Every structure is written in structure tokens, then in C-alpha cells.
């Protein structure tokens, strides 16, 4: 998983270099796919439950699962890129949201708050703590800063499969508290806050993949795969 995580992190570094105005998301998909394969990895999103591409590219009001195509990036867009890599039958998963050119101050704050909520959640994660502490940390920080947490999509366990137990919500609910788990040493999870400027309601576009905010306000997404230890969280995709 460390090896898979290094390839994932390097792929996201590559996308930061090549994602710019007038570049298509299909080009990003092609370049990251080639890079992952060149490193001995497998782009595990491709074909996963029928997903047609190797990465997810979600722009502006698109929350997650955006499908790369011939759409060109524009100055002022915010672009979320989600990458999953398999290496010797183990998987790592990570995401970033980045500005394309100059973005508004409000959009910049959205990105900063989302990324900070992830880092705060990772900081408090350690063995023998409750899973709900991650959820509470993200929700409280995001809402304190005037944004909202997407409810319909969550983080997840990860290892030999892309999605494993436990689910890792970004908010605290009654059902979470009723089924709360204690994190054990060696557990690997993907923590991924997805937040938005407006209401948290989402819908799926006609391509049956791309998730957007119903009010079409901006959304951001950051993610790391971590392993839980008694000394804290070890980030595998950094």
C-alpha cells in the first residue's frame, strides 16, 4: 500500500503541473494513466463498476465521479482530481482540488477549509480512538467556517479492495453513533471530506456518474489513504 500510495501521490503532483487553462480533462486522464502504468501500477478506477476512465475529474459544482472528456479547463475553474492505484493487489486512493488560473477569494477559502479539515482529521486519528471523532472533527471545522459537508458520499476502508469497511462519514449522525467503531492498529482508511458552498443536497447527472450539488454551487474534495497506528496516522499518499 505504501508503494501504491507513492504512485498515487506522484500522479497528483503530475496533474498539478499539467492542469491549466485550455487543457482537456481527457488529456489529464491519458497522461495520468500512462504515468501510473509506467510505475508498475494499475489505474483501478478504470472499469470499476463500469467507470469508463482511469481518474475522476470534477469541475466547480461537480462533487465527485466526474468523467474525463473533451471539456477544456477555464481560468477561474476549480478542479478536483481523484486517483486510485493498485500495486501488487493493494490499493491507495487520494484526491485534491486545485485552482485553474485565478479563482475567487470565496473559492480559495473553500479549498483551504476542505484541505485543512482533512489535515485536522488525520491529526486526531490514532488507534483506540472512535471513528466518529474523525467525522466530528471534519464537520465542526467545515461548518464553523460557513460551508457544508456533503452527506451522500463518505470516506471508506481500503486495502485489497477499493471500498472496504468501515465507512468514514464526514459528519456525525445518529446511526454513526449507534454503530461507532474503535480504530485498531493497522487499519487502513481513506479519509475524504467533500464540502460545498451551498446546501449539501446532490444529484447524479445523466451520464450516471458525475455527482453535482443541486444548487450548482462550488464543491471541493481532498483525500488521503492512511494507516492507523498507536502513535497516530501514517499518510500513505503524501
Kinemage of the C-alpha trace (Angstrom):
@kinemage 1
@onewidth
@group {chain A} dominant
@subgroup {mainchain}
@vectorlist {calphas} color= white
{ca unk a 1} P 0.000 0.000 0.000
{ca unk a 2} L 2.932 2.362 0.582
{ca unk a 3} L 4.123 1.704 -2.959
{ca unk a 4} L 0.604 2.246 -4.320
{ca unk a 5} L 0.401 5.413 -2.242
{ca unk a 6} L 3.648 6.807 -3.630
{ca unk a 7} L 2.455 6.302 -7.202
{ca unk a 8} L -0.884 7.936 -6.336
{ca unk a 9} L 0.830 10.941 -4.732
{ca unk a 10} L 3.208 11.356 -7.678
{ca unk a 11} L 0.290 11.172 -10.131
{ca unk a 12} L -1.414 14.016 -8.258
{ca unk a 13} L 1.809 16.020 -8.334
{ca unk a 14} L 1.906 15.480 -12.096
{ca unk a 15} L -1.662 16.726 -12.531
{ca unk a 16} L -0.758 19.930 -10.674
{ca unk a 17} L 1.917 20.538 -13.297
{ca unk a 18} L -0.172 19.876 -16.404
{ca unk a 19} L -3.699 21.013 -15.463
{ca unk a 20} L -4.122 24.532 -16.819
{ca unk a 21} L -6.399 26.662 -18.948
{ca unk a 22} L -7.467 25.060 -22.295
{ca unk a 23} L -6.240 21.581 -21.324
{ca unk a 24} L -8.962 18.903 -21.580
{ca unk a 25} L -9.767 16.553 -18.733
{ca unk a 26} L -9.358 13.682 -21.215
{ca unk a 27} L -5.729 14.742 -21.661
{ca unk a 28} L -5.233 14.655 -17.898
{ca unk a 29} L -6.740 11.177 -17.816
{ca unk a 30} L -4.432 9.965 -20.597
{ca unk a 31} L -1.274 11.383 -19.018
{ca unk a 32} L -2.001 10.055 -15.520
{ca unk a 33} L -2.968 6.648 -16.865
{ca unk a 34} L 0.338 6.432 -18.750
{ca unk a 35} L 2.259 7.543 -15.669
{ca unk a 36} L 0.595 5.037 -13.333
{ca unk a 37} L 1.249 2.153 -15.721
{ca unk a 38} L 4.867 3.272 -16.251
{ca unk a 39} L 5.410 2.897 -12.497
{ca unk a 40} L 4.073 -0.646 -12.423
{ca unk a 41} L 0.703 0.411 -11.061
{ca unk a 42} L -2.839 -0.234 -12.195
{ca unk a 43} L -5.387 2.612 -12.585
{ca unk a 44} L -8.069 0.825 -10.580
{ca unk a 45} L -10.904 3.251 -11.328
{ca unk a 46} L -10.971 2.125 -14.970
{ca unk a 47} L -13.753 -0.409 -15.283
{ca unk a 48} L -14.629 -0.207 -11.573
{ca unk a 49} L -18.393 -0.760 -11.518
{ca unk a 50} L -18.275 0.236 -15.172
{ca unk a 51} L -16.476 3.575 -14.750
{ca unk a 52} L -15.003 4.390 -18.194
{ca unk a 53} L -11.829 6.316 -17.281
{ca unk a 54} L -8.698 5.995 -15.140
{ca unk a 55} L -9.207 9.091 -12.964
{ca unk a 56} L -12.145 11.219 -11.828
{ca unk a 57} L -12.134 14.902 -12.817
{ca unk a 58} L -14.833 17.053 -11.200
{ca unk a 59} L -15.133 20.753 -12.037
{ca unk a 60} L -16.757 23.535 -10.000
{ca unk a 61} L -20.196 22.288 -8.842
{ca unk a 62} L -19.220 18.670 -9.574
{ca unk a 63} L -18.563 16.936 -6.259
{ca unk a 64} L -17.108 13.543 -7.246
{ca unk a 65} L -17.020 10.909 -10.000
{ca unk a 66} L -16.666 13.383 -12.870
{ca unk a 67} L -15.840 11.591 -16.124
{ca unk a 68} L -12.900 12.997 -18.148
{ca unk a 69} L -13.898 14.171 -21.628
{ca unk a 70} L -13.124 16.871 -24.199
{ca unk a 71} L -14.174 19.703 -21.883
{ca unk a 72} L -11.444 22.314 -21.609
{ca unk a 73} L -10.443 23.821 -18.305
{ca unk a 74} L -11.104 27.537 -17.990
{ca unk a 75} L -9.493 30.283 -15.967
{ca unk a 76} L -11.351 30.515 -12.648
{ca unk a 77} L -12.391 26.837 -12.527
{ca unk a 78} L -11.681 24.645 -9.532
{ca unk a 79} L -10.756 21.086 -10.494
{ca unk a 80} L -10.996 18.023 -8.251
{ca unk a 81} L -8.909 15.043 -9.319
{ca unk a 82} L -9.364 11.651 -7.645
{ca unk a 83} L -6.829 8.883 -8.305
{ca unk a 84} L -6.778 5.232 -7.263
{ca unk a 85} L -3.761 2.993 -7.854
{ca unk a 86} L -3.352 -0.736 -7.438
{ca unk a 87} L 0.107 -2.192 -6.835
{ca unk a 88} L 0.644 -5.911 -6.287
{ca unk a 89} L -3.024 -6.333 -5.395
{ca unk a 90} L -3.114 -3.500 -2.827
{ca unk a 91} L -4.779 -0.147 -3.390
{ca unk a 92} L -4.309 3.504 -2.402
{ca unk a 93} L -6.695 6.371 -3.113
{ca unk a 94} L -6.255 10.155 -2.887
{ca unk a 95} L -7.761 13.390 -4.215
{ca unk a 96} L -7.013 17.091 -4.464
{ca unk a 97} L -8.919 20.174 -5.565
{ca unk a 98} L -6.843 22.804 -7.342
{ca unk a 99} L -7.375 26.228 -8.880
{ca unk a 100} L -7.126 26.806 -12.611
{ca unk a 101} L -5.614 30.257 -13.031
{ca unk a 102} L -7.107 32.949 -10.825
{ca unk a 103} L -10.063 31.941 -8.673
{ca unk a 104} L -12.328 33.953 -6.404
{ca unk a 105} L -11.430 34.551 -2.762
{ca unk a 106} L -14.519 32.581 -1.721
{ca unk a 107} L -13.442 29.629 -3.862
{ca unk a 108} L -9.939 29.791 -2.403
{ca unk a 109} L -11.389 29.713 1.101
{ca unk a 110} L -13.480 26.670 0.154
{ca unk a 111} L -10.351 24.811 -0.954
{ca unk a 112} L -8.363 25.885 2.102
{ca unk a 113} L -11.104 24.822 4.526
{ca unk a 114} L -11.592 21.449 2.843
{ca unk a 115} L -7.864 20.665 2.848
{ca unk a 116} L -7.474 21.850 6.448
{ca unk a 117} L -10.419 19.725 7.599
{ca unk a 118} L -8.636 16.681 6.179
{ca unk a 119} L -5.366 17.524 7.921
{ca unk a 120} L -7.166 18.105 11.241
{ca unk a 121} L -8.939 14.757 10.930
{ca unk a 122} L -5.651 12.996 10.226
{ca unk a 123} L -4.014 14.722 13.204
{ca unk a 124} L -6.550 13.325 15.681
{ca unk a 125} L -6.646 9.812 14.204
{ca unk a 126} L -4.931 7.104 16.246
{ca unk a 127} L -5.509 3.581 17.480
{ca unk a 128} L -8.173 3.110 20.173
{ca unk a 129} L -9.996 6.346 19.261
{ca unk a 130} L -13.571 6.268 17.988
{ca unk a 131} L -14.229 6.518 14.274
{ca unk a 132} L -16.801 9.255 14.944
{ca unk a 133} L -14.018 11.585 16.129
{ca unk a 134} L -12.863 11.859 12.502
{ca unk a 135} L -16.394 12.701 11.375
{ca unk a 136} L -16.929 15.249 14.143
{ca unk a 137} L -13.593 16.976 13.523
{ca unk a 138} L -14.343 17.476 9.830
{ca unk a 139} L -17.935 18.600 10.304
{ca unk a 140} L -17.206 21.071 13.084
{ca unk a 141} L -14.330 22.753 11.248
{ca unk a 142} L -16.199 22.975 7.930
{ca unk a 143} L -19.397 24.352 9.450
{ca unk a 144} L -17.507 26.782 11.691
{ca unk a 145} L -16.107 28.292 8.501
{ca unk a 146} L -19.513 28.716 6.865
{ca unk a 147} L -19.529 25.727 4.495
{ca unk a 148} L -21.454 22.452 4.423
{ca unk a 149} L -20.499 18.784 4.352
{ca unk a 150} L -21.871 16.585 1.561
{ca unk a 151} L -23.948 13.840 3.194
{ca unk a 152} L -24.435 11.242 0.448
{ca unk a 153} L -20.783 10.241 -0.011
{ca unk a 154} L -18.189 9.200 2.560
{ca unk a 155} L -14.669 8.004 3.108
{ca unk a 156} L -14.054 4.280 3.440
{ca unk a 157} L -11.839 1.426 4.429
{ca unk a 158} L -9.339 0.415 1.749
{ca unk a 159} L -6.765 -2.323 1.196
{ca unk a 160} L -7.153 -5.221 -1.197
{ca unk a 161} L -10.397 -3.652 -2.417
{ca unk a 162} L -11.213 -0.055 -3.290
{ca unk a 163} L -14.076 0.149 -0.813
{ca unk a 164} L -13.973 -1.819 2.413
{ca unk a 165} L -15.470 -1.417 5.871
{ca unk a 166} L -15.706 0.836 7.730
{ca unk a 167} L -17.450 3.758 6.115
{ca unk a 168} L -15.873 7.053 7.218
{ca unk a 169} L -18.564 9.769 7.142
{ca unk a 170} L -17.628 13.446 7.195
{ca unk a 171} L -20.444 14.259 9.618
{ca unk a 172} L -21.922 12.808 12.780
{ca unk a 173} L -25.308 11.110 12.562
{ca unk a 174} L -27.425 9.091 14.961
{ca unk a 175} L -26.708 5.910 13.016
{ca unk a 176} L -22.958 6.556 13.181
{ca unk a 177} L -23.072 6.959 16.936
{ca unk a 178} L -25.135 3.770 17.277
{ca unk a 179} L -22.583 1.741 15.290
{ca unk a 180} L -19.442 3.648 16.252
{ca unk a 181} L -16.215 1.665 15.959
{ca unk a 182} L -12.887 1.773 17.756
{ca unk a 183} L -9.969 2.161 15.347
{ca unk a 184} L -7.468 -0.671 15.699
{ca unk a 185} L -3.729 -0.532 14.897
{ca unk a 186} L -3.039 -1.395 11.262
{ca unk a 187} L -6.455 -0.389 9.926
{ca unk a 188} L -6.182 1.447 6.587
{ca unk a 189} L -8.815 4.003 5.656
{ca unk a 190} L -9.375 6.731 3.085
{ca unk a 191} L -10.495 9.977 4.718
{ca unk a 192} L -12.081 12.298 2.154
{ca unk a 193} L -14.021 15.423 3.107
{ca unk a 194} L -16.342 16.664 0.352
{ca unk a 195} L -17.743 20.088 1.121
{ca unk a 196} L -19.782 22.745 -0.654
{ca unk a 197} L -20.649 26.427 -0.541
{ca unk a 198} L -24.386 25.920 -0.591
{ca unk a 199} L -26.769 23.226 0.549
{ca unk a 200} L -25.446 19.692 0.883
{ca unk a 201} L -28.051 18.135 -1.466
{ca unk a 202} L -26.601 16.385 -4.520
{ca unk a 203} L -27.805 14.674 -7.674
{ca unk a 204} L -26.254 12.488 -10.380
{ca unk a 205} L -26.077 13.744 -13.970
{ca unk a 206} L -27.443 11.847 -16.966
{ca unk a 207} L -24.075 10.119 -17.553
{ca unk a 208} L -24.950 8.180 -14.362
{ca unk a 209} L -21.614 9.053 -12.749
{ca unk a 210} L -20.993 12.752 -12.176
{ca unk a 211} L -22.318 13.950 -8.803
{ca unk a 212} L -23.197 17.662 -8.619
{ca unk a 213} L -24.575 19.986 -5.978
{ca unk a 214} L -28.296 20.504 -6.579
{ca unk a 215} L -27.960 24.267 -6.221
{ca unk a 216} L -24.900 24.182 -8.541
{ca unk a 217} L -22.690 25.943 -6.019
{ca unk a 218} L -18.999 25.091 -5.812
{ca unk a 219} L -17.714 21.933 -4.158
{ca unk a 220} L -14.229 20.754 -3.070
{ca unk a 221} L -12.740 17.338 -2.297
{ca unk a 222} L -9.487 16.260 -0.646
{ca unk a 223} L -8.469 12.718 0.293
{ca unk a 224} L -5.609 10.701 1.748
{ca unk a 225} L -5.170 6.997 2.418
{ca unk a 226} L -3.785 6.467 5.929
{ca unk a 227} L -2.815 3.622 8.226
{ca unk a 228} L -3.865 3.892 11.869
{ca unk a 229} L -1.085 3.375 14.429
{ca unk a 230} L -0.827 3.781 18.176
{ca unk a 231} L 1.247 6.913 17.572
{ca unk a 232} L -1.237 8.483 15.165
{ca unk a 233} L -1.977 8.282 11.447
{ca unk a 234} L 0.665 7.479 8.864
{ca unk a 235} L -0.226 9.042 5.497
{ca unk a 236} L 0.419 6.625 2.620
{ca unk a 237} L -0.441 9.034 -0.213
{ca unk a 238} L 1.687 12.043 0.717
